[in-house]
Amino acid sequence: MSAEDVLDALVIGAGPAGLTAATYLARFRRRLAVIDAGASRARWIPTRHNCPGFPFGVEGPRLLDRLRTQAQKYGVRVREGRVTGLRRDDRGVFTAQTRDGPDLRARCVLLATGIVDRMPHLFELRQAIERGAVRLCAVCDGYEAGDGTLAVYGPLPVALAHAEFLRTFSRDVSAVASEPAEPDPAMRERARRAGVRLLPVPEALRLEDDRLVMRFADGERRFDSVYAALGGDAQSALATALGARCDDNGERVVDAHQQTSIDGLYAIGDVVSALNQISVAVGHAAIAATAVHNRLPRNWA
Ligand SMILES: Cc1cc2nc3c(=O)[nH]c(=O)nc-3n(C[C@H](O)[C@H](O)[C@H](O)COP(=O)(O)OP(=O)(O)OC[C@H]3O[C@@H](n4cnc5c(N)ncnc54)[C@H](O)[C@@H]3O)c2cc1C
């Protein structure tokens, strides 16, 4: 293996985190590759208003296009594909395997692989998200959901916590159980204090115009927006296989520079953060890309 075969960095994932990291690294004149399986969560985002620099809102696909164009401007090419295996040899060089292309070798790897949301079973899910009848993140758009009839759908303790948060915006908030659970007295008291209605598992969900209808044993209820609080699965199998540490909650442990417990392996964006936000993802990317540049051998002009 010659030194030329080894990239400075490999970025796995081209959502907001990976694309931002790629732009930074390319502007640091680093040799890098980006590989992406094409399933960024940002593809789901209808017009949003909490993304810095877009006072009139931006749709997720448009933001991804702009981030990609920005990276391309500095010579970055995003290769379509999925990294299926990652190993690190005793010289600290990583080798990434893909199904449909040659192996890639790099001195550092930035894992920007995101999470996969657990979504409610709803035939018209995409339309429901586009119309704001189903939402995923109250931090993102609770302001826009506003003072409507809102619900949170998830395991009851989680749904109640999110419902309390939504009381910032609306007077009419329900916590709807996604799995059978009898609320204990403490939970009932919390819900009472917050003015949150606790509801059992609905028999069925459907989209009707711009609202989500839930059918219960005693009748139907209509909600302007239902927040899914079903969690998500961090796409971190590559880090796990290398032995990167997690905390007790299953979150990947990273240091102040976003480095995992594996030397040279960095994790950025949703894959590592509980506050799953574009602004957090790009912040991680800036920190990690700068740390990677500073640790690599100098590339003086
Ligand atoms: C409906 C919805 C609305 C949202 N609204 C907002 C909002 O208003 N404001 C906000 O800030 N955030 C919002 N978010 C969250 C936002 O989309 C995420 O925080 C952001 O996309 C995270 O970026 P990321 O780069 O970490 O991950 P992602 O954007 O998910 O990108 C990860 C990429 O990695 C790829 N990948 C995964 N595994 C591999 C592999 N093994 N090999 C190659 N590629 C791989 C995936 O295919 C994907 O393309 C919303 C999310 C959803 C679903």
The ligand as an SDF file (V2000), in Angstrom:
LIG
                    3D

 53 58  0  0  0  0  0  0  0  0999 V2000
  -39.7130   15.0260    9.2800 C   0  0  0  0  0  0  0  0  0  0  0  0
  -38.4540   15.6560    9.8140 C   0  0  0  0  0  0  0  0  0  0  0  0
  -38.4460   17.0120   10.0660 C   0  0  0  0  0  0  0  0  0  0  0  0
  -37.2940   17.6110   10.5650 C   0  0  0  0  0  0  0  0  0  0  0  0
  -37.3170   18.9540   10.7810 N   0  0  0  0  0  0  0  0  0  0  0  0
  -36.1910   19.5850   11.1810 C   0  0  0  0  0  0  0  0  0  0  0  0
  -36.1630   20.9920   11.3530 C   0  0  0  0  0  0  0  0  0  0  0  0
  -37.1560   21.6790   11.1370 O   0  0  0  0  0  0  0  0  0  0  0  0
  -35.0120   21.5590   11.7900 N   0  0  0  0  0  0  0  0  0  0  0  0
  -33.8850   20.8250   12.0730 C   0  0  0  0  0  0  0  0  0  0  0  0
  -32.8690   21.3890   12.4650 O   0  0  0  0  0  0  0  0  0  0  0  0
  -33.8890   19.4770   11.9160 N   0  0  0  0  0  0  0  0  0  0  0  0
  -35.0070   18.8480   11.4720 C   0  0  0  0  0  0  0  0  0  0  0  0
  -34.9980   17.4830   11.3210 N   0  0  0  0  0  0  0  0  0  0  0  0
  -33.7890   16.7270   11.7080 C   0  0  0  0  0  0  0  0  0  0  0  0
  -32.6980   16.7890   10.6200 C   0  0  0  0  0  0  0  0  0  0  0  0
  -33.1990   16.2440    9.4240 O   0  0  0  0  0  0  0  0  0  0  0  0
  -31.4930   16.0140   11.0980 C   0  0  0  0  0  0  0  0  0  0  0  0
  -31.0490   16.5440   12.3380 O   0  0  0  0  0  0  0  0  0  0  0  0
  -30.3380   16.0810   10.0890 C   0  0  0  0  0  0  0  0  0  0  0  0
  -30.7270   15.5810    8.8360 O   0  0  0  0  0  0  0  0  0  0  0  0
  -29.1390   15.2870   10.6340 C   0  0  0  0  0  0  0  0  0  0  0  0
  -28.1160   15.3080    9.6980 O   0  0  0  0  0  0  0  0  0  0  0  0
  -27.0390   14.1110    9.6240 P   0  0  0  0  0  0  0  0  0  0  0  0
  -26.1230   14.5010    8.5410 O   0  0  0  0  0  0  0  0  0  0  0  0
  -26.5080   13.8180   10.9700 O   0  0  0  0  0  0  0  0  0  0  0  0
  -27.8850   12.8010    9.2200 O   0  0  0  0  0  0  0  0  0  0  0  0
  -28.7770   12.5270    7.9380 P   0  0  0  0  0  0  0  0  0  0  0  0
  -29.2520   13.7920    7.3360 O   0  0  0  0  0  0  0  0  0  0  0  0
  -29.8120   11.5330    8.3260 O   0  0  0  0  0  0  0  0  0  0  0  0
  -27.7590   11.8610    6.8890 O   0  0  0  0  0  0  0  0  0  0  0  0
  -27.1740   10.6020    7.1460 C   0  0  0  0  0  0  0  0  0  0  0  0
  -26.7320   10.0240    5.7970 C   0  0  0  0  0  0  0  0  0  0  0  0
  -25.8710    8.9130    6.0250 O   0  0  0  0  0  0  0  0  0  0  0  0
  -26.2080    7.8870    5.0900 C   0  0  0  0  0  0  0  0  0  0  0  0
  -25.7340    6.6050    5.6160 N   0  0  0  0  0  0  0  0  0  0  0  0
  -26.1580    5.9120    6.6970 C   0  0  0  0  0  0  0  0  0  0  0  0
  -25.4450    4.7820    6.8440 N   0  0  0  0  0  0  0  0  0  0  0  0
  -24.5530    4.7560    5.8190 C   0  0  0  0  0  0  0  0  0  0  0  0
  -23.5260    3.8360    5.4240 C   0  0  0  0  0  0  0  0  0  0  0  0
  -23.2640    2.7240    6.1340 N   0  0  0  0  0  0  0  0  0  0  0  0
  -22.8200    4.1030    4.3060 N   0  0  0  0  0  0  0  0  0  0  0  0
  -23.0450    5.2340    3.5590 C   0  0  0  0  0  0  0  0  0  0  0  0
  -24.0010    6.1470    3.9260 N   0  0  0  0  0  0  0  0  0  0  0  0
  -24.7280    5.9030    5.0210 C   0  0  0  0  0  0  0  0  0  0  0  0
  -27.7240    7.9720    5.0240 C   0  0  0  0  0  0  0  0  0  0  0  0
  -28.2400    7.2970    3.8630 O   0  0  0  0  0  0  0  0  0  0  0  0
  -27.9180    9.4940    4.9670 C   0  0  0  0  0  0  0  0  0  0  0  0
  -27.8680    9.9750    3.6480 O   0  0  0  0  0  0  0  0  0  0  0  0
  -36.1300   16.8280   10.8280 C   0  0  0  0  0  0  0  0  0  0  0  0
  -36.1420   15.4750   10.5590 C   0  0  0  0  0  0  0  0  0  0  0  0
  -37.2810   14.8710   10.0580 C   0  0  0  0  0  0  0  0  0  0  0  0
  -37.2730   13.3870    9.7660 C   0  0  0  0  0  0  0  0  0  0  0  0
  1  2  1  0
  2  3  1  0
  2 52  2  0
  3  4  2  0
  4  5  1  0
  4 50  1  0
  5  6  2  0
  6  7  1  0
  6 13  1  0
  7  8  2  0
  7  9  1  0
  9 10  1  0
 10 11  2  0
 10 12  1  0
 12 13  2  0
 13 14  1  0
 14 15  1  0
 14 50  1  0
 15 16  1  0
 16 17  1  0
 16 18  1  0
 18 19  1  0
 18 20  1  0
 20 21  1  0
 20 22  1  0
 22 23  1  0
 23 24  1  0
 24 25  2  0
 24 26  1  0
 24 27  1  0
 27 28  1  0
 28 29  2  0
 28 30  1  0
 28 31  1  0
 31 32  1  0
 32 33  1  0
 33 34  1  0
 33 48  1  0
 34 35  1  0
 35 36  1  0
 35 46  1  0
 36 37  1  0
 36 45  1  0
 37 38  2  0
 38 39  1  0
 39 40  1  0
 39 45  2  0
 40 41  1  0
 40 42  2  0
 42 43  1  0
 43 44  2  0
 44 45  1  0
 46 47  1  0
 46 48  1  0
 48 49  1  0
 50 51  2  0
 51 52  1  0
 52 53  1  0
M  END
$$$$
